[in-house]
Amino acid sequence: MAMTSVLNNQGRPEVVPSTPQLSLAGVTKQFGTSGFVALDGITIDIPQGQFFVIVGPSGCGKTTLLRILAGLDTHSAGKVVVNRTDEKRPVNSMIFQGDSLFPWMTVFDNAAYGLRMRHVPEAQVTDTVRSWLERIGLWRFRDRYPSQLSGGMRQRVSIVRAFANDPEILFMDEPFSALDEQNKLLLHEELLRIWEATKKTVVFITHSVDEAVTLGDRIMIMTANPGRAKAVLDVPFPRPRNVLELRQKPAYGDLVFHIWEQLREEVQRARQNAEGGRV
Ligand SMILES: Nc1ncnc2c1ncn2[C@@H]1O[C@H](COP(=O)(O)OP(=O)(O)OP(=O)(O)O)[C@@H](O)[C@H]1O
C-alpha cells in the first residue's frame, strides 16, 4: 500500500497524508464462470477525510464494491489503491446493516473488541471505550448484552466499536436501513456529530437519497447491473449540519429531486432485470 514519507524539520521521517485515500481505476468484478459482470469499470478517487456515499438500485453492486475496497473480496480487473496515512492504525472498520454485535459480549466488550484484537493496553482500552460510550450516551448500559438493547442502541454500539478502533477508513453498508424513521433521524444526527469531530474517510452505502444528501460530501449514483458510475455529485451544504434545518432548505429538496431523477431510470432497469431473471 502506498505511503508518502517526507523528512520533517527535525530530520525525522514523517508520514504525510496521501490523497486520495482510495483510488479506483476501471474496477471490474465478474462472478464465477458464467461471465456475470457485477461491476464494470468503476473509476473514482476518494480524498482523505471525505464522507463518500454510494447510492444505486438493488443489485447494482454496492456491497460488492465495498467488499473489494475493504479487502474482503477480489476484483477481476482494474486497480484499487489504498493510501495509508498512519501504519499504526487499522486500515478500516465496517459497520453493516442489522446486528453485527457479538451477542455473548457486553456493550463494553463489544466496543472494546477491535482495540483488544490490536493488543492495545487494557487501561487505554478502558479510557477509549469509556469516552466513546459517554459521547454517544451509552456508558450506563456498558454491562448490558445486545439482546437487552433496542435496535437503535445496538447500532450506536456498532458505531462506537468502529470509531473507537480509530481506523483510517470507515465502511458503512446500509447501517440504518433496519431502523424506524425516528431512530434513523437520531442516528443521522449522532453520526454527523461524531464524524464532524473526527473527519474520517467514510464510504457509506444507502438506498436512501435523503440519507445520502444529509450525510455526504460527495455522492456516486450507480447504474443498474452492470454497476457503473452514472454520476458523481458534490453536496454543497456546509458543516456542521443540523438535520432538520438542512431538510427544510429548498436547495436540499432540489438536490434530492435531481438525484432521484437520475436514479429512477436505474431503479426501473433493475426491476426489469429482476423480472427477466437476470438479477
Ligand atoms: N458471491 C456471488 N456470486 C455470484 N453473484 C453474486 C455474488 N455476490 C453478489 N452477486 C451478484 O452481484 C450483483 C451485485 O450484488 P450486490 O450485493 O453487490 O448488490 P447491491 O447493490 O449491494 O444490492 P442491494 O442493494 O440489494 O444490497 C447481484 O446481481 C448479486 O446477485
The ligand as a Gaussian input file, in Angstrom:
#p B3LYP/6-31G(d) Opt

LIG

0 1
 N      -20.806000     -14.332000      -4.499000
 C      -21.578000     -14.029000      -5.534000
 N      -21.697000     -14.879000      -6.586000
 C      -22.443000     -14.575000      -7.654000
 N      -23.124000     -13.402000      -7.786000
 C      -23.039000     -12.525000      -6.780000
 C      -22.273000     -12.787000      -5.601000
 N      -22.373000     -11.710000      -4.770000
 C      -23.178000     -10.838000      -5.399000
 N      -23.575000     -11.320000      -6.593000
 C      -24.441000     -10.636000      -7.563000
 O      -23.813000      -9.414000      -7.913000
 C      -24.795000      -8.379000      -8.062000
 C      -24.450000      -7.239000      -7.124000
 O      -24.685000      -7.657000      -5.781000
 P      -24.516000      -6.671000      -4.551000
 O      -24.931000      -7.401000      -3.324000
 O      -23.172000      -6.081000      -4.587000
 O      -25.592000      -5.553000      -4.921000
 P      -26.144000      -4.348000      -4.038000
 O      -26.177000      -3.148000      -4.901000
 O      -25.357000      -4.241000      -2.780000
 O      -27.609000      -4.864000      -3.720000
 P      -28.608000      -4.482000      -2.514000
 O      -28.825000      -3.010000      -2.622000
 O      -29.858000      -5.250000      -2.840000
 O      -27.960000      -4.895000      -1.240000
 C      -26.142000      -9.026000      -7.767000
 O      -26.751000      -9.379000      -9.003000
 C      -25.800000     -10.259000      -6.969000
 O      -26.751000     -11.279000      -7.164000

